[in-house]
Amino acid sequence: MCGIVGILGEKPVANELVDALRRLEYRGYDSAGVATVENGHLDRRRAEGKLRNLAERLSRQPLKGRAGIGHTRWATHGAPNEQNAHPHMTDKVSVVHNGIIENFREIKETLAREGVTFSSETDTEVVAHLITAEMRRGADPVTATGKALGQLKGAFALAIIFAGYDDLMIGAREGSPLAVGHGEGEMYLGSDAIALAPFTDRITYLEEGDWVILHRGGAEFRDRNGRKVERKSITSSASGFLVDKGNHKHFMLKEIHEQPEVISHTLTNYIDLVAGKVAFPDLGIDLAQVPRVTISACGTAYLAGLVAKYWLERYARVPVEIDVASEMRYREAPMPAGGVALFISQSGETADTLATLRYCKAQGQRILSVVNVRTSTIARESHAVLPTLAGPEIGVASTKAFTCQLATLACFALAIGRAKGTITPEKERELIQALTEVPRHMVGLLREEQPYEDLAHWLSKARDVLYLGRGTAFPIAMEGALKLKEISYIHAEGYAAGEMKHGPIALIDENVPVVVVAPDDDLFEKTVSNMQEVAARGGQIVLVSDASSEKVGCRVATHLSVPSVHPFVTPLVYALPMQLIAYHTATFMGTDVDQPRNLAKSVTVE
């Protein structure tokens, strides 16, 4: 996750910006930079690599401006070099950015026709030029920024400063978090309260679609329509060293809301958005020759692997064997020559998964791991690593780590499919476009949580809950059931919808809620027939779907609406309703959401 910091100070801010960025190093980065306004002009310093390189450059070439922005970048669009490092600038505007500008290609083409020249490979640079173009037409910085924001599509956070305006900074948020810090005669912007902790403990978090106009005397907040709004400030407990809950009640809720941001970073780590194709690092594996993929994991990570099985077999046409790690190695399963064994673990320390990895390695398999901690044991013992870039996940019940695993695995399936020639370049671009739209759809889904709170009042009274799904919705149904069990302690089970009539339908009566994960895809009609079987026996249906209730043809107790997306990416988007159902039910019941009983974040014993 990229880090953003901005300061309107009373003295030169460059060194303070670097110090604040150090508190965001946990997010990971490969380049950094700062820009300031000095004597009416913009100037910047950027450096590839660690912050010490930027600090050394500033010691040789100081910046003396009292208004500035800083950024740590994890390479997305373009290579991790100084040219692509933030801030990006014109003679009038300097910008730092976190997230994805989905429609940057269209904007770039329009600006290029107007004679604009670009100096980087990033999507961020279009923001600077777009605002500049509005200013050249006579708009002031605030009006120009408002017009530019209205043209951007995606999930992002922005901090912007302007030549000739020493007492002005603008921040904007759509999907990626951004906080305002209130000081005495100074104002601050940051990706989270941790970066701002040394300066102030009075924080205001921007809501979705908000943008903020900062002067040293205060902040003016506006909503996505440009209307002035009031936003409450809170006292932050962030110390600058500990991950903070922000303005959320629990770490789990914060991590649910971080998903648009971390999914953006994970996707752009594996995708060349300019070319519309997968851009994987060299794994040391000839993907075109892989005869079989063997997947093993535990808990939620296993369910991510189960979704990957659908993707790999359907799009890459590669046979997949999958089992929970605690069982797999004891079967002494035969391994094909040249096979790839894929292991998924948030911590990279899961004992059962590690033991199975060692078994597969001894059988001559090429070991590939999907982990969130690149220094972990599983990562170190793998031939190649696919990091998920979810950032620290504090809540025991996995949320953002799960969807980042899905994003990584989706890209892996496309990489094998392309290598084997099972997907055309046109199909690859179509699926990548669907993936890049996911953060925006997540933002839309997270705007309205009231239906989940209403459902929680009823669901909390249930003793048993069933979850149903078909295709990739089946493992998502299983994940929904697992989440509910983990944090609310209500018994829940996830089933393939077609299996209902083979036994589980005996459990259905008017006291059993049945959560049906039913994207309106080519399996929808099959799922509807299973829903009708449930309704005929008095089951209380909770429909999670982008289809209308009328299309179902039977009584639905609750309909949780989900954005319509490409079938390829439904697991990523539909994971969020599963998390929200569990979270709000557990919160209503008063359980310890972040640290549920009997569970640990990392299981390091067999």
Summary of the structure (lengths in Angstrom):
residues: 606
radius of gyration: 24.5
end to end distance: 32.2
largest distance: 76.9
contacts: 2296
relative contact order: 0.09
helix: 39%
strand: 24%
